[in-house]
Amino acid sequence: MSSNYRVLCLSHDPAIIARDHDYNRPEQAEAAIRDGIEGHEHCDLAIGRYSYPLVELGCPATRDQPTKLRCVHANTEWTETGWLLLLAAAYQSDDPVVRQVAADGRHRCLPWERLQRLRGEMDITVKEQQGA
């Protein structure tokens, strides 16, 4: 099955498609981010791989990311949507130990503040935080 790639802007809440253009290869989306996307010059950008629905999320190479994130990597780091859904569930778990493990984990590309912005793309229900 073929996939399409779209650049997502995670600076918006919820995330939006940064450029109304589908790419046939991930390298094309990476190049678009590297070259700069009008209106998103300082935004948190990611690449979505779609076989409708979203099946994978790519965090671009650090040198190409217009905004500074806690993650550092030389190439696009890809995460399957199934793992993203598990991580979202862990971040929102009723069990404080599970929430702490998710918060302490090696998810520098995917802190809850960033991941929850993909709720529309991944059909995540964001639970209301207790005491919020």
C-alpha positions in Angstrom: 0.0 0.0 0.0 1.4 3.4 -0.9 1.7 6.2 1.5 1.5 10.0 1.4 3.5 12.3 3.6 2.3 15.6 5.0 4.0 18.2 7.1 2.2 18.9 10.3 2.5 21.9 12.5 2.4 21.0 16.2 2.7 24.6 17.3 -1.0 24.8 16.7 -3.4 23.2 19.2 -4.7 20.9 17.7 -2.1 20.3 15.1 -2.7 21.4 11.5 -1.4 20.5 8.1 1.4 23.1 7.5 1.2 22.9 3.8 -1.7 21.7 1.7 0.5 19.4 -0.3 1.0 15.6 -0.2 4.5 14.2 -0.8 5.1 10.7 -2.3 8.3 10.2 -0.4 9.4 11.2 3.1 12.6 12.8 1.7 10.3 15.3 -0.1 8.6 16.3 3.2 12.0 16.6 4.9 13.2 18.9 2.1 10.1 21.1 2.5 10.9 21.5 6.2 14.6 22.1 5.5 13.7 24.7 2.9 11.2 26.4 5.1 7.4 26.6 4.9 5.8 30.0 4.6 4.0 30.9 7.7 5.7 28.2 9.8 9.3 29.5 9.9 9.5 29.2 13.7 7.0 26.4 14.3 7.3 22.8 15.7 7.0 20.7 12.5 6.6 16.9 12.1 5.9 14.6 9.2 2.8 12.4 9.0 2.9 9.2 7.0 -0.7 8.5 5.9 -2.2 5.4 4.4 -5.3 7.0 5.7 -5.4 7.2 8.6 -2.0 8.5 10.0 0.2 5.4 10.4 3.5 7.0 11.5 4.9 10.2 12.8 8.3 11.5 11.9 10.3 14.0 14.0 12.6 15.8 11.6 16.4 15.9 12.0 17.3 18.5 14.7 19.2 20.6 12.2 16.1 21.0 10.0 13.6 21.6 12.8 12.6 25.3 12.8 12.0 25.3 16.6 14.2 23.9 19.4 13.0 20.7 21.0 14.5 18.5 23.7 15.2 15.8 21.2 18.5 15.6 19.2 18.9 13.3 16.2 20.6 13.4 12.9 17.8 11.9 10.8 14.0 11.8 11.0 12.9 9.6 13.8 9.8 7.6 13.0 7.2 6.3 15.5 4.3 4.0 14.5 0.9 5.3 15.5 0.2 2.3 17.7 3.1 3.3 19.9 1.9 6.9 20.0 -1.5 5.7 21.1 0.0 3.6 23.9 2.1 6.5 25.0 -0.9 8.8 25.0 -2.8 6.2 27.1 0.2 6.0 29.5 0.4 9.8 29.9 -3.3 9.9 30.8 -3.4 6.7 32.9 -5.4 6.7 36.2 -2.3 4.9 37.7 0.2 7.5 38.9 3.1 5.0 38.5 2.2 4.5 34.8 2.0 8.3 34.3 5.4 8.8 36.0 7.0 6.1 33.9 5.7 7.8 30.7 6.9 11.2 31.9 10.4 9.8 32.9 10.8 7.7 29.7 13.0 8.4 26.7 10.3 10.2 24.8 12.2 13.5 24.1 10.5 13.8 20.7 7.0 13.1 22.2 6.3 14.9 25.5 2.6 15.0 26.3 2.4 18.7 25.4 3.4 17.8 21.9 1.7 14.4 21.5 -1.8 15.6 22.7 -1.8 18.2 19.8 -2.2 15.2 17.4 -5.5 14.2 19.0 -7.4 15.0 15.8 -5.0 13.1 13.6 -5.0 10.0 15.8 -8.5 10.2 17.4 -7.1 10.6 20.9 -9.5 11.6 23.6 -7.8 14.0 26.0 -9.0 13.3 29.6 -9.7 16.3 31.8 -6.8 16.5 34.3 -7.8 16.2 37.9 -7.4 19.4 39.8 -7.1 21.4 36.6 
